Structures are given as C-alpha cells and as structure tokens.
C-alpha cells in the first residue's frame, strides 16, 4: 500500500472518530437540556421533590455545622487550662499574696492570679445582678481565690491533675478544682453526637435515593409509550437512559442548593442571638457556616445521590418495558 493512501486512511479514521465524539457530545447536550425542560414543565412537582431532597441533605449538614461551632468554642476553652484554689476564710490577705508569689515561682506553673474577697464580691455583684441581695449581707461570704494556670506541655491534663493534688495538700487551701473537667465531658458528648450524625446522614442518604428513584419511576411510567417507540426504532438503553439520568442530576443539584440555602438562612437567623450570648460571657464568637469546600461537598453529594438513584431506577424499570 502506498504511503499517500495510508495517510488518507489515517485521516479518514480520525475524521470518523471526531464525528462520533461530536455526535456523542451533542446527544448528551440534547438530553441535558431536554431533562431540564421536563422539570420546568412541572415546576410545582419538581420544586416539592427538590425541597424534600434539600431538607434531607440539610439535616445532617446542619448538625455538622452545629458540631463544628461547638468544637470551636470548646477548643478555645481547652487552650486555657486553669485551676481554681479556694483559700480558707481565716487566711489573711498578706498571706494569700505571699502564697500566690510562692506558687508563681514554682516549676510547672505559668501564672497565678490573686483575687481578694472584695474583688470576688465585686465581680459577682456585677455579673450576677443580685446587688440588692448582697447589700443585705453583713459579711462577705466569698473566699479568696487563686487562679493557677499550668505551663503548657505534652500532656496538659496529667500536669493539671498533678498540680491539683499539690494545691489541695496546701494548709491554706480549703478546696481546689480543675475547671476543664466539664470540657472533656463535652468533647465526649460531641464525639457521640458526631457519630450519630454520621449514621443519620447514611439513613437520610438512603431516603434521598428512594425519593429520586420513585420520582424517576413515575417519569418512566408517564413516558412508557415513547420508550416503546424508541426501542422499536432501535434505540439503545444508553440513549433512553440519558434524559432520566440527567433528571436525577437536576434533582440532586436543586436539592443541594436548597439545603445550602436552608443552612445559610438558619445561621443568619441565629447570628445575632449567638453574638449576644457571647457578649454576656464577655467574649466574641461568630457562627461559622459551610466553607466553599464543604459547600461543594454538600452540593456534590446531592448530585451524586441524584445520579445513583436515577441510574438504579432506570436500570430496573427499563428492563420491564419492551415493545409489543
């Protein structure tokens, strides 16, 4: 075979491949637009289906946002490990200051804050709102406090527990407590809730698959005659499946966007009360929503569930439709 003829065949083969790719691409574009048009013809039914999918996706995503905000708050508390030592009522102010200075020079202690009985009473009066009731008291019932902050290390909890035992053994100390114990309990509860959210997300994901599968099943039922005619003319299953798969894509996309709107709107409603609550505790805290990556995961999960649900439904129900 001559070289020019071989080159012509290669060029002809490349042209055929390009033509097949162009036809395949145009068929997908046509199915993509056609499926969107089918959803727009029934806007109320499509909106209801997308709303149910969005709510199913928003529930686990909303709990995830709540857990992430709770973790942000608790991580800030964990970084400020502090032991409160209550001195005995008969310990003088001079001796209390001397004890604070001795402890601050001790190895393993980063800072000691001395709070006198008068300072403790003034802070309690300001924060509690029981000023008139405190004025009726003849004596100050609050003891002197020492706020002891351990030095940061590899194992802060173990160091804090050891320091707590040392403070309790001091003769001037009536009692001492580790203020971070409840933070560890909170983290344990967060872990339980986190796994519960994961389980709930699996169940709701299965519910989304059922919803989309049932919706696609109804679409197949209403277009049964069209499918039979298409099969009579030799249409392949892949050609028939494309519009239904893209319908699942649109349902999942709309459901993911609706879930994101629900979460964003809920956070907007809770933003002002959260700021007010933080101000009551003399702190600053802003609710954090879904970042761009997490938003893409949410919308992508909706699209994935839509495609999988529609593919399962189409693969199952198309087998039962054969032209008479």
C-alpha positions, 0 to 999 in steps of 0.5 A: 500500500502506498504511503499517500493512501495510508495517510488518507486512511489515517485521516479518514479514521480520525475524521470518523472518530471526531464525528462520533465524539461530536455526535456523542457530545451533542446527544448528551447536550440534547438530553441535558437540556431536554431533562431540564425542560421536563422539570420546568414543565412541572415546576410545582412537582419538581420544586416539592421533590427538590425541597424534600431532597434539600431538607434531607441533605440539610439535616445532617449538614446542619448538625455538622455545622452545629458540631463544628461551632461547638468544637470551636468554642470548646477548643478555645476553652481547652487552650486555657487550662486553669485551676481554681484554689479556694483559700480558707476564710481565716487566711489573711490577705498578706498571706494569700499574696505571699502564697500566690508569689510562692506558687508563681515561682514554682516549676510547672506553673505559668501564672497565678492570679490573686483575687481578694474577697472584695474583688470576688464580691465585686465581680459577682455583684456585677455579673450576677445582678443580685446587688440588692441581695448582697447589700443585705449581707453583713459579711462577705461570704466569698473566699479568696481565690487563686487562679493557677494556670499550668505551663503548657506541655505534652500532656496538659491534663496529667500536669493539671491533675498533678498540680491539683493534688499539690494545691489541695495538700496546701494548709491554706487551701480549703478546696481546689478544682480543675475547671476543664473537667466539664470540657472533656465531658463535652468533647465526649458528648460531641464525639457521640453526637458526631457519630450519630450524625454520621449514621443519620446522614447514611439513613437520610442518604438512603431516603434521598435515593428512594425519593429520586428513584420513585420520582424517576419511576413515575417519569418512566411510567408517564413516558412508557409509550415513547420508550416503546417507540424508541426501542422499536426504532432501535434505540439503545438503553444508553440513549433512553437512559440519558434524559432520566439520568440527567433528571436525577442530576437536576434533582440532586443539584436543586436539592443541594442548593436548597439545603445550602440555602436552608443552612445559610438562612438558619445561621443568619437567623441565629447570628445575632442571638449567638453574638449576644450570648457571647457578649454576656460571657464577655467574649466574641464568637461568630457562627461559622457556616459551610466553607466553599469546600464543604459547600461543594461537598454538600452540593456534590453529594446531592448530585451524586445521590441524584445520579445513583438513584436515577441510574438504579431506577432506570436500570430496573424499570427499563428492563420491564418495558419492551415493545409489543 
